[in-house]
Amino acid sequence: MDGLAAHLAWVDPWLLPLDEGAAWPISRLEAVAALLSLVMVGFNLRVNPLGWPLAIVSSALYGLLFARSRLYGEAALQLVFIALSVWGWGQWLRGRADSGGQPRVSRLTSTGRWWALMAALLLWPLIGGALDVATDSDVPYWDALPTAGSLVGQWLLARKRVDNWPCWLAVNLVSMALFAHKGLWLTVALYGVFAALSVLGWRAWLREASPRWSGLP
């Protein structure tokens, strides 16, 4: 990973803080990535496919930021996000549901929820072990937990499953502690906003998926 760090040295000018005197220094790279991510979630809340190209750009920027912060699981995850975002974008624009039309917002069955949970729990030690062996990460398994959850959450989002939102809520809360450990304070705040938006998105998608939830305020 030393070679990777050397190849990413060109990113360092973008890691300089916006305000040298700030108590919590925030880099230009982190600021732009956070802004694009926030706008992207706003589009997702409205089930608007414009969120996907924003996800691609913000994931690329966060991949650079995380790689320079030695969060290699999160950095690699951004590459997966880019690929899944291209796929998800196509699913939302041209994808077909079992009925033959475009996929609609829906909920997983109880069995589907168990499969999603098991997938995350199986991915966690696999990713953590890989990071522990192959990188100089100082938090391999902590880094791996939100990485595993994010993979499941991104798949659920692409399939327009309501259950992506509680998955993102859990991921965001764990990620806040991880990013605080790394001193990425703007990203901590951003993921706090994401956690709140996850609750809003959960309620909004429930209303769209289930008429019986339409009475929610």
Backbone torsions as a table, in degrees:
resi	resn	phi	psi	omega
1	MET	NA	-14.4	176.7
2	ASP	-62.0	-39.0	178.4
3	GLY	-62.9	-39.2	177.8
4	LEU	-62.1	-45.1	179.6
5	ALA	-59.8	-39.7	179.9
6	ALA	-65.4	-39.3	179.8
7	HIS	-68.1	-22.8	-178.2
8	LEU	-97.4	10.8	-179.3
9	ALA	-60.7	-26.2	179.5
10	TRP	-64.3	-17.0	179.3
11	VAL	-76.0	-21.3	-169.7
12	ASP	-55.4	-39.3	177.1
13	PRO	-58.5	-29.5	178.4
14	TRP	-78.6	-9.0	178.4
15	LEU	-93.3	-2.2	176.2
16	LEU	-67.2	142.1	-176.9
17	PRO	-67.0	146.7	175.2
18	LEU	-63.1	-36.8	-179.2
19	ASP	-133.1	109.5	-177.7
20	GLU	-60.1	-29.1	-175.8
21	GLY	-91.0	1.1	-177.2
22	ALA	-69.7	145.3	178.8
23	ALA	-64.5	-37.4	178.2
24	TRP	-117.7	91.7	-176.4
25	PRO	-62.7	134.8	-179.3
26	ILE	-123.1	126.9	-178.1
27	SER	-80.8	161.5	177.2
28	ARG	-64.0	-38.7	179.8
29	LEU	-62.9	-45.2	-180.0
30	GLU	-64.6	-38.5	-178.5
31	ALA	-63.8	-45.6	-178.8
32	VAL	-67.8	-43.9	-179.6
33	ALA	-62.0	-41.5	-179.5
34	ALA	-65.4	-42.2	-179.6
35	LEU	-62.6	-46.7	179.9
36	LEU	-63.4	-37.6	179.7
37	SER	-65.8	-38.7	-179.1
38	LEU	-66.4	-43.3	177.8
39	VAL	-64.2	-38.1	179.2
40	MET	-60.4	-44.0	179.6
41	VAL	-65.2	-35.5	176.6
42	GLY	-59.6	-41.0	176.9
43	PHE	-67.7	-38.5	179.1
44	ASN	-62.3	-39.5	178.9
45	LEU	-57.4	-34.9	-177.9
46	ARG	-92.6	9.5	-178.4
47	VAL	53.6	44.3	-177.8
48	ASN	-104.5	123.1	-176.7
49	PRO	-64.9	-10.8	176.8
50	LEU	-64.9	-16.5	176.6
51	GLY	-64.3	-27.4	-175.9
52	TRP	-67.6	-47.8	177.3
53	PRO	-63.1	-33.2	175.3
54	LEU	-65.7	-36.6	177.7
55	ALA	-62.6	-37.9	-179.9
56	ILE	-63.7	-47.3	-177.7
57	VAL	-68.8	-45.8	-178.5
58	SER	-65.5	-35.5	177.7
59	SER	-64.6	-39.7	178.1
60	ALA	-62.6	-43.1	-179.9
61	LEU	-67.6	-43.4	179.0
62	TYR	-67.6	-30.4	176.0
63	GLY	-60.3	-42.5	177.2
64	LEU	-65.3	-43.4	-178.7
65	LEU	-63.1	-45.8	-177.2
66	PHE	-68.5	-37.4	179.2
67	ALA	-62.1	-39.8	178.9
68	ARG	-74.9	-14.4	177.2
69	SER	-98.6	8.0	-179.7
70	ARG	61.9	28.1	172.0
71	LEU	-99.7	74.6	-169.8
72	TYR	-70.6	-31.0	175.8
73	GLY	-63.5	-46.6	178.6
74	GLU	-65.2	-36.8	179.8
75	ALA	-65.8	-47.0	178.7
76	ALA	-63.9	-34.8	179.6
77	LEU	-60.4	-34.5	-179.1
78	GLN	-64.4	-33.2	176.1
79	LEU	-66.0	-40.4	176.9
80	VAL	-65.0	-40.7	178.3
81	PHE	-58.4	-41.8	-179.4
82	ILE	-61.2	-46.3	179.7
83	ALA	-64.4	-44.2	179.9
84	LEU	-68.3	-29.9	178.5
85	SER	-68.6	-38.8	175.4
86	VAL	-62.1	-44.3	178.9
87	TRP	-65.8	-46.0	-179.2
88	GLY	-63.0	-38.7	177.1
89	TRP	-58.7	-45.4	178.1
90	GLY	-65.8	-36.9	178.3
91	GLN	-61.9	-43.3	-178.0
92	TRP	-70.8	-32.0	-177.6
93	LEU	-87.2	-40.0	-172.6
94	ARG	-128.7	-5.0	-174.4
95	GLY	-61.5	156.8	-178.1
96	ARG	-121.2	134.4	175.3
97	ALA	-87.4	175.4	179.7
98	ASP	-60.1	-28.6	-179.2
99	SER	-77.3	-9.0	179.9
100	GLY	101.1	-13.2	178.4
101	GLY	-97.8	-171.8	176.9
102	GLN	-67.9	147.8	178.6
103	PRO	-59.3	139.6	178.8
104	ARG	-110.1	159.3	176.6
105	VAL	-62.0	128.4	-178.3
106	SER	-151.1	170.6	-178.7
107	ARG	-107.6	149.1	172.9
108	LEU	-68.9	153.4	169.7
109	THR	-74.5	169.1	177.2
110	SER	-58.1	-41.4	177.7
111	THR	-63.6	-40.8	178.7
112	GLY	-61.9	-38.3	178.5
113	ARG	-64.5	-40.4	178.0
114	TRP	-64.6	-40.0	177.9
115	TRP	-64.0	-40.6	178.6
116	ALA	-63.7	-43.6	179.0
117	LEU	-63.8	-44.1	-179.9
118	MET	-64.0	-37.6	178.1
119	ALA	-60.7	-44.8	179.2
120	ALA	-63.9	-42.6	-178.3
121	LEU	-68.7	-31.1	176.8
122	LEU	-76.0	-37.6	179.8
123	LEU	-68.6	-32.9	-174.8
124	TRP	-54.9	-58.8	-178.7
125	PRO	-68.5	-29.3	178.5
126	LEU	-65.0	-47.1	178.9
127	ILE	-67.6	-42.8	179.8
128	GLY	-60.7	-43.0	178.8
129	GLY	-63.5	-40.3	179.0
130	ALA	-64.1	-42.0	178.8
131	LEU	-66.7	-37.0	-178.7
132	ASP	-65.9	-38.4	-176.1
133	VAL	-83.7	-40.1	-167.6
134	ALA	-99.4	-8.4	-176.7
135	THR	-131.9	173.2	175.7
136	ASP	-99.3	24.7	178.7
137	SER	-59.0	137.7	177.1
138	ASP	-93.4	-2.4	179.3
139	VAL	-138.8	56.1	-170.9
140	PRO	-61.1	-44.5	-176.1
141	TYR	-80.4	-30.9	174.4
142	TRP	-66.5	-42.1	177.1
143	ASP	-63.7	-36.4	-175.0
144	ALA	-71.4	-29.5	-174.7
145	LEU	-62.9	-55.4	177.5
146	PRO	-67.9	-24.8	176.2
147	THR	-63.5	-47.0	179.0
148	ALA	-62.9	-45.4	179.6
149	GLY	-63.6	-35.5	-179.3
150	SER	-68.0	-36.2	177.9
151	LEU	-62.2	-44.0	178.2
152	VAL	-66.3	-44.2	-179.4
153	GLY	-61.9	-39.6	-179.3
154	GLN	-67.1	-38.9	177.5
155	TRP	-64.4	-43.0	179.6
156	LEU	-64.2	-37.9	178.3
157	LEU	-64.2	-44.6	-179.7
158	ALA	-61.9	-31.3	179.2
159	ARG	-90.0	6.7	179.0
160	LYS	57.7	42.4	175.8
161	ARG	-92.4	131.4	178.3
162	VAL	-54.5	-32.9	-173.3
163	ASP	-66.3	-8.6	176.0
164	ASN	-64.0	-30.0	-174.8
165	TRP	-71.2	-46.7	174.2
166	PRO	-63.4	-30.7	175.7
167	CYS	-64.0	-45.3	178.5
168	TRP	-66.1	-34.1	178.4
169	LEU	-59.2	-47.7	179.1
170	ALA	-63.3	-43.4	179.5
171	VAL	-60.8	-44.2	-177.1
172	ASN	-64.0	-40.1	-179.0
173	LEU	-66.8	-42.7	177.7
174	VAL	-66.3	-40.2	-178.3
175	SER	-64.7	-34.1	178.8
176	MET	-58.5	-44.2	179.1
177	ALA	-66.5	-39.2	179.8
178	LEU	-63.9	-46.1	-177.9
179	PHE	-70.8	-30.9	174.8
180	ALA	-63.5	-40.3	177.4
181	HIS	-59.6	-32.3	-178.9
182	LYS	-92.5	-1.7	178.3
183	GLY	76.5	19.9	178.0
184	LEU	-91.3	75.7	-165.8
185	TRP	-71.5	-35.2	176.5
186	LEU	-64.7	-38.0	178.4
187	THR	-69.3	-33.2	173.5
188	VAL	-59.6	-49.4	179.7
189	ALA	-63.0	-41.2	179.8
190	LEU	-60.6	-43.7	-178.9
191	TYR	-71.5	-24.2	171.0
192	GLY	-65.9	-41.1	175.2
193	VAL	-64.6	-41.7	178.0
194	PHE	-58.7	-39.9	179.8
195	ALA	-61.6	-44.1	178.2
196	ALA	-65.0	-41.1	179.1
197	LEU	-67.2	-28.7	176.9
198	SER	-62.8	-38.7	177.4
199	VAL	-66.2	-44.0	178.5
200	LEU	-63.3	-43.1	179.1
201	GLY	-64.0	-38.8	178.0
202	TRP	-58.5	-47.4	-179.3
203	ARG	-67.8	-41.0	-178.3
204	ALA	-65.7	-42.9	-179.3
205	TRP	-72.6	-30.9	175.1
206	LEU	-62.2	-41.9	178.1
207	ARG	-61.4	-39.3	-178.2
208	GLU	-73.8	-33.8	-175.9
209	ALA	-83.1	-31.5	-172.6
210	SER	-131.7	115.1	178.7
211	PRO	-55.7	-30.9	-176.6
212	ARG	-68.8	-14.8	176.7
213	TRP	-93.4	3.0	-174.1
214	SER	-66.8	-16.9	178.9
215	GLY	-81.8	-0.2	178.2
216	LEU	-64.2	139.3	178.5
217	PRO	-69.4	NA	NA
